[in-house]
């Protein structure tokens, strides 16, 4: 066994056998923002054999305060987070296979991206994606670890399909977005990110090495600034009438019937428009077409078109972020005007 893991092997609950299990394990991380970068760092340094990192966004200067794998050059180049994280992580541990995926997790791709792993780590920032993760994991019997953090507060719990309550047992309906604090409205401090993601990583290690008896039975909540900590026991919260794990109705895996989905990203002054089916855009040709109309910046991962006062960020998979508005109708109009059908 590689000497780099010697201190981890000395930790009795992992040991040599556990380290061998980690090396054979496959993990997917959904979201490579604050929680995702910390979780990925733990997984890769610990020697988890395969790590798939999934993110739809690109690095911006405001990320650098808490998203530990990125630097100023990543922001200057507008690198997709999955690509920038991959570059850092491969330099940290060449033993690990790291697969970067620049994509939005949707009903169209969720099973193909998550159903072939041993564990999923939630590092997203919205409940709709978490319900999608929950559907895939319950359907395929894959354990996953929920986590969220904003301001100085954070929450996590480990979910084992068929054993613990699933996410919809605990949260039958998504919280009202208008009532939820976000990093863009309430801010966030770095330490709460590291605490929640490190707890998530620890629960992941327990699952991957097979030490289920050590798993935390609680939904844990921390308020770091006010020195408060709550443990909510959830082991008896499975519901026979739960649409997902009780009735096995995986509604979040049903593709949207619209011609494309447009959603305002809370607190971002941005609307994301996603194609309804697999799409492949030629960014070079698009840049040629848009150049006479305004400033175009391009790298091999995305194109930025400045149509003052708005900016359209276009990805090869057909996704477009319309920055400078939270008006879905206006965003669709700009998309149709500059990108087309």
Backbone torsions as a table, in degrees:
resi	resn	phi	psi	omega
1	UNK	NA	138.3	-176.4
2	UNK	-54.7	133.0	-178.9
3	UNK	-63.1	-18.9	-179.3
4	UNK	-62.7	-23.4	-179.0
5	UNK	-99.1	11.9	-172.1
6	UNK	-59.0	-39.9	-178.6
7	UNK	-71.5	-32.0	177.4
8	UNK	-71.5	-36.0	177.9
9	UNK	-67.3	-33.1	177.9
10	UNK	-66.5	-20.5	176.8
11	UNK	-74.5	110.7	-168.1
12	UNK	-54.3	-42.0	-179.3
13	UNK	-63.2	-18.4	175.4
14	UNK	-99.7	-63.6	177.8
15	UNK	61.0	-171.6	-178.0
16	UNK	-68.6	-39.8	-179.6
17	UNK	-64.6	-43.1	178.6
18	UNK	-63.9	-38.5	179.0
19	UNK	-64.5	-38.2	176.9
20	UNK	-64.8	-36.4	177.0
21	UNK	-66.7	-41.3	177.5
22	UNK	-59.4	-42.1	-177.7
23	UNK	-64.0	-24.9	-179.6
24	UNK	-96.3	-0.6	-173.4
25	UNK	-86.6	154.4	177.6
26	UNK	-124.0	126.8	-176.9
27	UNK	-128.2	140.1	171.8
28	UNK	-114.6	136.0	177.1
29	UNK	-115.8	120.4	-178.2
30	UNK	-97.8	107.0	-176.8
31	UNK	104.0	124.2	178.3
32	UNK	-119.6	44.5	171.3
33	UNK	-89.9	-135.1	-174.5
34	UNK	-65.7	-58.1	179.9
35	UNK	-61.6	-40.9	-176.5
36	UNK	-64.5	-39.0	-179.1
37	UNK	-67.9	-38.2	177.5
38	UNK	-67.5	-45.8	-179.5
39	UNK	-61.9	-44.4	179.8
40	UNK	-62.9	-40.2	177.8
41	UNK	-58.9	-44.9	178.5
42	UNK	-64.1	-46.2	-177.4
43	UNK	-61.3	-45.5	-175.8
44	UNK	-70.6	-43.7	179.7
45	UNK	-66.3	-29.3	-180.0
46	UNK	-78.7	-11.4	177.0
47	UNK	89.7	24.3	171.8
48	UNK	-62.9	130.0	-166.8
49	UNK	-64.4	-37.1	-177.4
50	UNK	-137.4	128.2	179.1
51	UNK	-131.3	118.5	175.6
52	UNK	-100.0	124.5	-178.2
53	UNK	-112.7	123.4	-171.5
54	UNK	-119.8	124.4	176.5
55	UNK	-156.3	146.2	-177.1
56	UNK	-98.0	-10.2	-165.7
57	UNK	-106.6	177.4	178.1
58	UNK	-124.4	164.0	-174.2
59	UNK	-76.6	131.7	175.5
60	UNK	-125.4	157.8	-177.6
61	UNK	-54.8	-34.7	-178.0
62	UNK	-68.4	-13.8	177.9
63	UNK	-75.0	-25.6	-165.4
64	UNK	-67.5	-21.5	-179.1
65	UNK	-64.6	-27.0	-172.6
66	UNK	-139.0	-11.9	-176.8
67	UNK	-97.5	95.3	-156.6
68	UNK	-68.7	-15.9	-176.8
69	UNK	-91.1	-4.1	-173.1
70	UNK	-108.6	157.6	179.1
71	UNK	-136.2	-179.3	-174.9
72	UNK	-62.3	-34.5	-179.7
73	UNK	-67.0	-37.7	176.2
74	UNK	-59.6	-41.5	179.6
75	UNK	-68.4	-40.7	179.7
76	UNK	-61.9	-36.9	-178.6
77	UNK	-86.4	-2.7	-177.7
78	UNK	53.6	43.1	-178.0
79	UNK	-71.2	139.5	170.2
80	UNK	-56.6	141.5	-176.0
81	UNK	-60.1	-39.4	-179.7
82	UNK	-62.9	-36.5	-179.6
83	UNK	-72.6	-45.0	179.4
84	UNK	-64.1	-41.1	179.1
85	UNK	-65.8	-40.8	178.3
86	UNK	-58.4	-42.9	-179.6
87	UNK	-60.8	-41.9	179.8
88	UNK	-70.7	-45.2	-173.5
89	UNK	-67.9	-34.8	179.0
90	UNK	-68.0	-26.0	175.3
91	UNK	-78.6	-21.4	179.7
92	UNK	-78.1	-41.7	-176.0
93	UNK	-151.3	105.3	-179.8
94	UNK	-78.7	-7.3	176.0
95	UNK	-71.0	-23.8	-170.9
96	UNK	-96.3	137.2	172.1
97	UNK	-86.9	119.4	-177.6
98	UNK	-116.4	123.7	-178.3
99	UNK	-112.5	109.4	178.0
100	UNK	-85.5	135.5	178.5
101	UNK	-127.0	113.8	177.3
102	UNK	-92.8	95.1	-175.9
103	UNK	-164.3	157.5	170.7
104	UNK	-88.5	131.2	177.5
105	UNK	-74.7	119.6	-177.1
106	UNK	-133.9	175.4	176.1
107	UNK	-61.6	-23.4	-178.7
108	UNK	-75.8	-31.3	-173.5
109	UNK	-121.1	-4.6	-171.3
110	UNK	-60.1	-44.9	-178.3
111	UNK	-67.7	-39.9	-179.6
112	UNK	-66.4	-27.3	-178.1
113	UNK	-92.2	-21.8	-173.3
114	UNK	-118.0	-21.2	-170.3
115	UNK	-76.3	-10.2	-176.8
116	UNK	-105.7	18.1	-179.2
117	UNK	-115.1	169.1	179.9
118	UNK	-90.5	-19.1	-176.4
119	UNK	-160.9	145.7	177.2
120	UNK	-119.4	133.9	174.4
121	UNK	-105.5	125.1	177.8
122	UNK	-85.6	119.2	175.1
123	UNK	-133.9	34.8	-177.1
124	UNK	-90.4	-178.9	-179.7
125	UNK	-127.7	17.8	177.9
126	UNK	-152.2	150.8	-173.4
127	UNK	-74.5	-27.5	-180.0
128	UNK	-61.6	-41.4	178.0
129	UNK	-69.8	-37.4	178.4
130	UNK	-62.8	-40.0	177.0
131	UNK	-64.4	-34.4	176.3
132	UNK	-65.0	-45.8	176.2
133	UNK	-59.1	-43.5	-179.2
134	UNK	-60.7	-43.2	178.8
135	UNK	-59.6	-48.4	-178.9
136	UNK	-62.5	-46.4	-174.7
137	UNK	-68.4	-39.4	177.0
138	UNK	-67.3	-44.6	-179.4
139	UNK	-58.6	-38.9	-174.5
140	UNK	-105.8	5.2	176.5
141	UNK	67.4	37.9	-177.1
142	UNK	-104.9	125.5	175.7
143	UNK	-68.1	150.0	177.2
144	UNK	-147.8	159.3	-176.8
145	UNK	-120.1	115.6	179.0
146	UNK	-81.5	141.8	175.6
147	UNK	-157.6	147.6	176.5
148	UNK	-153.9	149.0	-179.8
149	UNK	-151.0	139.4	175.4
150	UNK	-155.9	151.0	-178.4
151	UNK	57.8	-118.8	174.7
152	UNK	-118.9	20.5	-177.1
153	UNK	-116.8	154.5	179.4
154	UNK	-160.3	158.3	-175.8
155	UNK	-141.9	146.7	173.2
156	UNK	-153.8	158.1	169.6
157	UNK	-163.1	152.7	177.0
158	UNK	-95.1	135.4	-178.3
159	UNK	-118.7	123.0	178.0
160	UNK	-119.2	107.8	-177.4
161	UNK	-54.4	133.1	179.7
162	UNK	85.1	-9.5	-177.9
163	UNK	-120.4	-51.8	179.0
164	UNK	-104.0	166.6	170.6
165	UNK	-62.5	147.4	175.5
166	UNK	-87.4	179.6	-175.9
167	UNK	-61.7	-36.9	-178.1
168	UNK	-77.0	-19.1	169.5
169	UNK	-66.7	-41.8	-176.9
170	UNK	-79.6	-38.4	-178.6
171	UNK	-130.8	84.1	-177.0
172	UNK	-57.9	-33.1	178.2
173	UNK	-127.4	145.8	177.4
174	UNK	-65.5	140.7	175.0
175	UNK	-57.6	149.1	177.5
176	UNK	-63.8	119.9	-177.8
177	UNK	-54.7	-34.3	-179.2
178	UNK	-68.4	-17.7	-178.3
179	UNK	-100.7	-4.1	-175.8
180	UNK	-99.0	134.9	171.7
181	UNK	-72.7	146.2	174.9
182	UNK	-127.6	167.7	177.6
183	UNK	-61.9	-26.7	-178.2
184	UNK	-83.4	-17.6	179.3
185	UNK	-107.5	-34.5	-177.1
186	UNK	-112.0	-4.7	-178.4
187	UNK	75.5	-179.4	177.6
188	UNK	-162.8	144.4	175.5
189	UNK	-107.1	146.8	-175.2
190	UNK	-58.5	-40.9	-175.7
191	UNK	-58.5	-36.8	180.0
192	UNK	-65.9	-32.2	176.6
193	UNK	-61.6	-48.4	-177.5
194	UNK	-66.0	-36.1	179.5
195	UNK	-65.9	-51.5	-177.4
196	UNK	-65.0	-46.4	-178.8
197	UNK	-65.1	-34.3	178.8
198	UNK	-70.4	-37.3	172.9
199	UNK	-63.8	-42.4	177.7
200	UNK	-59.5	-44.1	-179.6
201	UNK	-63.9	-39.5	179.9
202	UNK	-63.8	-45.3	176.5
203	UNK	-61.6	-35.8	178.2
204	UNK	-63.8	-44.0	178.7
205	UNK	-60.8	-41.9	178.4
206	UNK	-58.6	-44.7	-179.9
207	UNK	-65.7	-43.4	-175.2
208	UNK	-70.7	-32.5	178.8
209	UNK	-89.7	-4.6	176.0
210	UNK	86.9	21.7	-179.6
211	UNK	-99.2	64.6	-176.3
212	UNK	-63.4	-30.0	-178.4
213	UNK	-62.0	-24.5	-178.2
214	UNK	-88.5	-3.5	-176.0
215	UNK	-64.2	145.1	178.9
216	UNK	-73.9	122.5	-177.7
217	UNK	-85.5	6.4	-172.5
218	UNK	-109.3	157.8	159.1
219	UNK	-90.1	112.1	-173.9
220	UNK	-97.9	138.3	178.2
221	UNK	-131.4	132.4	-179.2
222	UNK	-121.3	138.0	165.4
223	UNK	-119.2	96.4	-169.6
224	UNK	-67.7	-38.7	-175.3
225	UNK	-69.8	-36.8	-177.5
226	UNK	-99.4	11.2	173.4
227	UNK	58.4	42.8	-179.2
228	UNK	-118.1	144.4	-178.8
229	UNK	-144.9	125.8	178.8
230	UNK	-119.5	141.1	172.4
231	UNK	-118.9	119.1	-179.9
232	UNK	-111.8	113.4	-177.8
233	UNK	-72.4	125.5	-174.4
234	UNK	-118.5	2.9	-174.1
235	UNK	-60.8	-26.4	179.7
236	UNK	-99.3	19.3	-172.0
237	UNK	-101.0	8.8	176.2
238	UNK	-66.2	138.9	-175.8
239	UNK	-118.4	126.3	179.2
240	UNK	-64.1	-27.2	-179.6
241	UNK	-92.2	9.5	177.6
242	UNK	-62.7	125.2	-178.7
243	UNK	-57.8	-31.7	-174.4
244	UNK	-86.7	-66.3	-173.4
245	UNK	-87.9	-20.3	177.5
246	UNK	-85.2	-47.4	-176.4
247	UNK	-105.1	-6.0	178.0
248	UNK	52.6	48.4	173.2
249	UNK	-106.6	108.4	-171.8
250	UNK	-97.6	68.8	-172.2
251	UNK	-66.0	-28.0	-178.4
252	UNK	-75.6	-11.2	176.4
253	UNK	-91.3	1.9	177.1
254	UNK	-83.9	120.4	-178.5
255	UNK	-57.9	144.6	177.5
256	UNK	-65.1	137.9	-176.7
257	UNK	-82.6	-6.9	-178.5
258	UNK	-75.0	171.1	-179.6
259	UNK	-77.8	2.3	-178.7
260	UNK	159.6	148.7	-174.3
261	UNK	-104.2	131.8	176.5
262	UNK	-121.0	129.8	-178.4
263	UNK	-140.2	135.5	176.3
264	UNK	-79.5	127.1	-179.6
265	UNK	-84.1	114.8	-171.0
266	UNK	-55.7	125.2	176.0
267	UNK	78.4	-1.0	-174.4
268	UNK	-100.1	-12.0	-172.7
269	UNK	53.9	43.5	-175.4
270	UNK	-144.0	141.8	172.9
271	UNK	-115.9	130.5	175.2
272	UNK	-98.8	129.3	176.1
273	UNK	-114.6	120.9	-177.5
274	UNK	-113.9	140.8	177.9
275	UNK	-70.2	153.4	-178.4
276	UNK	-77.6	-16.7	-179.2
277	UNK	-141.6	170.8	179.7
278	UNK	-56.3	130.7	-177.5
279	UNK	-135.0	149.0	175.6
280	UNK	-134.3	117.9	-179.9
281	UNK	-103.1	140.9	173.6
282	UNK	-90.2	100.8	-174.8
283	UNK	-65.9	-30.3	179.6
284	UNK	-65.2	-45.7	178.9
285	UNK	-66.8	-38.0	178.7
286	UNK	-64.3	-39.6	178.5
287	UNK	-62.0	-41.1	178.8
288	UNK	-62.1	-39.2	-177.9
289	UNK	-72.4	-35.2	-175.4
290	UNK	-87.8	-21.5	-175.2
291	UNK	-53.6	-40.5	178.9
292	UNK	-68.9	-12.9	-173.7
293	UNK	-99.6	-13.9	-178.0
294	UNK	170.4	179.5	-177.5
295	UNK	-71.5	132.6	179.2
296	UNK	-121.7	129.5	171.6
297	UNK	-117.4	140.1	-175.7
298	UNK	-148.0	138.2	162.6
299	UNK	-125.5	-175.0	-173.5
300	UNK	-74.6	-5.8	-177.4
301	UNK	-104.5	-24.6	-177.1
302	UNK	-161.8	167.3	176.9
303	UNK	-128.2	137.4	175.2
304	UNK	-115.8	123.0	179.6
305	UNK	-116.5	122.1	-177.8
306	UNK	-95.9	109.1	175.9
307	UNK	-117.5	76.3	-171.3
308	UNK	-43.4	132.6	7.4
309	UNK	-92.9	17.9	-176.3
310	UNK	-110.7	156.3	173.9
311	UNK	-127.2	131.4	175.9
312	UNK	-105.5	122.0	176.6
313	UNK	-104.6	116.9	-172.0
314	UNK	-113.0	132.1	178.8
315	UNK	-107.3	155.4	-178.4
316	UNK	-60.2	-24.6	-179.6
317	UNK	-81.8	6.7	176.9
318	UNK	94.5	-7.8	177.4
319	UNK	-71.4	144.0	178.2
320	UNK	-132.9	129.2	171.4
321	UNK	-100.4	118.9	177.3
322	UNK	-98.4	105.9	-175.9
323	UNK	-94.0	144.0	178.6
324	UNK	104.2	7.1	177.1
325	UNK	-156.8	151.4	169.3
326	UNK	-114.4	12.7	-179.5
327	UNK	-89.4	108.2	-176.4
328	UNK	-61.7	-39.7	-179.1
329	UNK	-63.0	-45.3	177.4
330	UNK	-62.7	-41.2	179.9
331	UNK	-61.3	-42.9	178.1
332	UNK	-63.1	-36.9	178.7
333	UNK	-64.2	-45.6	178.2
334	UNK	-64.2	-39.2	177.8
335	UNK	-61.1	-47.4	-179.7
336	UNK	-64.5	-37.8	-177.7
337	UNK	-67.1	-43.5	-172.0
338	UNK	-102.6	-30.9	-176.2
339	UNK	-101.5	-38.0	-179.2
340	UNK	91.4	-173.7	-176.3
341	UNK	-72.3	NA	NA
